[in-house]
Every structure is written in C-alpha cells, then in structure tokens.
Amino acid sequence: MAGAAAQDDAEQLLHLKLAFLAGEPPACILALARKAGGGSITPHVQKFLLENCTDTNVYGRQNSTYTTTIFKRIISEVELSSDIVIDALYEEFAQRMLSKAKDSLLNKTNHIYKEISFLSSTHDNVSSSLISVVARLSCSSNMLEGDTGCSLWPSSLFLSEFILSYPEIFSTKCCFEVILTDGDTSTLTNMKENMELNNVCIKLEDFEELKESKNKVECKYLSWEEASESDLRGYQPDIVLGADIVYDPVCVPHLVRVLSMLLRRDSKQGEVNRKSGDELEMDGPVAYIATVVRNAETFNCFAKAAADAKLSAINIGSSTAPSNFLPYMLSYDRSSVQLLKITLSS
Ligand SMILES: C[S@@+](CC[C@H](N)C(=O)[O-])C[C@H]1O[C@@H](n2cnc3c(N)ncnc32)[C@H](O)[C@@H]1O
C-alpha cells in the first residue's frame, strides 16, 4: 500500500514537471501543484518546483517570464491560505524581480519553448507511465509573430495522439505532413527551427533523395490559393495530415482543391494496403484532418465544398478515439476536436 502511494506521489510530481515543460497555463500548473500536495501547495511541492522547474528547458533556452509568473502565483496562493512559503522560493522570486529588466531584454523575441512529453501507460502497472515521445517546440507567446502557425493547438495534440495510438496506419507510408507545408513564411522559419530542436534533418530540394531517407523532412512553402497540379505532381502521398486548418471560409475552397489534388492519383498505387473489415485500412490515399469546430458555418462550408469535390469526410474522432498520452495537460480539451477521415467518394 505504502509503495503504491509513493508511486502515486511520484506520478503527480512527474505530471507537474511535464506540465511546466509543456508551458501549460499557470492556473493548470497550480492545480497540479495542489494535487501533488494533497490539496495544498506544500513546502515539499514548492521545493520540487524550485529544483525541477527552472527557466531553462529545451536545450538551454530561457522561459524566464513564464517561470517568474508561476512562482509569483504560487507565493500568492500559499500566503493567502496562510500556509508556509519556503525561504528558498521567496529568495528565488526576489532575485528574479531584481533581474527583471535584464530578463525582458533576453526575451525580446516573444518566443516560449515547450517540451511536450507523450506518456504511455506501462503494461504491468497502469498507474505508472513512460515517456514515449518528446516533441520540442518554439512557439510564439503572443501570436503576433507567424500568424497562427507558431502556436500550439489542441488539434495538433489530438493528431499526434492519433498517430501514436495507431502506428500501423502510418508506418511505411508517405505522409504529406512529413513533407511539412505552410503558406506563411514566418511559420516556415519557425517550423525549421522546431525540426532542428528535435534533431530532424531538413531536406530542401531533391524529393527523390528525401524518399530514401528515414529521418528527413521537407519544409515547403505551399499556398492553397497558388498551388497547381504541377506543383503537387511529384507528391503521391498515402496519407495527408492537417491540424487546425479549417477555420477561414475564404480559404476553404482552395484547401479543398489542394486536398482533391493530393488524394486523386494513379488508382493502382492505392491497392497495396487493402484489408477487409477494418475501418482504418485504406484503398487509396487518405487525409486525416483534426479540427476544432469554432464556427459551425465555416465547418458546414468545408463539408459542402468537400462533398461538391466528391470527397467523403467522416468524423472518426469518437469511433477511433486515440489513447490519452497527455494526462498532465489540463488545458487540452480533446473533446473539442473532431478527426475527419477524408477520401475520394467512390
Ligand atoms: C491554426 S494554424 C495550425 C498550424 C499547425 N497545423 C498546427 O496544428 O499547429 C493554421 C495554419 O494554416 C496556415 N494557412 C492558413 N491559410 C493558408 C493558406 N491559404 N495556404 C497555406 N497555409 C495556410 C497558417 O499559416 C497556419 O500555419
């Protein structure tokens, strides 16, 4: 019993640390800190935060403002509840306030570095978990830089959990999002930085060479409005992935046109993976688009344009729900995400 309780405590502290590294909102960090302390942010939890949640994550990059905000919120909460704030936390916070001007100079890029750790349960003990994949990200902290493409969206987390949950769909396939594309140049620049943070090589030009290499991706400018048949001819993906790309009615017809071009290809190539009776098996190229329906009209506009282009779009988000790899991310609402499986209508 005591062993199980200690394991549970260790799990709560692990979740707290991973949430901090993932740059979760301060309110979520405080909720996890309370949970780890059995209802209040105890001296033990404060000490853990000081020792494990420092500014420097993702290979030495600074998130100073974020850390200071969290320490400030913790001190306020503990003082308000008349509990003990440990001296080391006061001292650390005081140091931070003294060097605030310097920190704000260091943080002039408005970027925050996040580490998203995907956890999978171990088979022998469901209460303990293993980190299966870590993704390191540079994100815009204010959304001014790089339009919307430099932020972390729930749809991309959902799509990541889907890929990790069903590796059989993706292994040995050519995925269009391993050819990473965007129509915004600062998003492309940030995308390249993120590939480097994760030690993934970027292949720029020769597509044939890319196909032969496993640990390489291509980062490519692709505007849905401008993309032509000839631009996409070289790509014959088995799978097209998209996260949070259905949100602007003006772009919808262009996005649907690009999807149609990518999904329409030599019919012979699609036969390879046919297996009967499995919803996930495909006879031809498939697009998986994760999306949050923020505006029903925009979503209906996408559904109509897809149907007009003879594409079938089915929400498989609940029938093929991915496993929960992010139990510590309290800000991530997976129930808000739909996962559309898009194929050519037969
Ligand atoms: C909400 S963000 C999602 C980014 C990324 N897929 C993710 O999940 O984090 C939408 C992305 O679509 C891109 N986008 C919007 N309109 C586009 C267009 N017409 N052509 C190409 N990309 C476009 C934006 O630049 C932005 O990066």
The ligand as a Gaussian input file, in Angstrom:
#p B3LYP/6-31G(d) Opt

LIG

0 1
 C       -4.289000      27.288000     -36.707000
 S       -2.775000      27.157000     -37.594000
 C       -2.395000      25.443000     -37.394000
 C       -0.943000      25.192000     -37.594000
 C       -0.491000      23.731000     -37.436000
 N       -1.103000      22.896000     -38.440000
 C       -0.764000      23.248000     -36.067000
 O       -1.654000      22.434000     -35.837000
 O       -0.109000      23.723000     -35.144000
 C       -3.299000      27.250000     -39.287000
 C       -2.171000      27.198000     -40.283000
 O       -2.724000      27.213000     -41.596000
 C       -1.897000      28.037000     -42.412000
 N       -2.707000      28.561000     -43.528000
 C       -3.827000      29.330000     -43.419000
 N       -4.292000      29.666000     -44.634000
 C       -3.440000      29.108000     -45.525000
 C       -3.379000      29.096000     -46.943000
 N       -4.303000      29.742000     -47.659000
 N       -2.376000      28.420000     -47.560000
 C       -1.460000      27.746000     -46.812000
 N       -1.453000      27.718000     -45.454000
 C       -2.415000      28.399000     -44.822000
 C       -1.461000      29.156000     -41.471000
 O       -0.298000      29.817000     -41.951000
 C       -1.242000      28.396000     -40.175000
 O        0.085000      27.956000     -40.034000

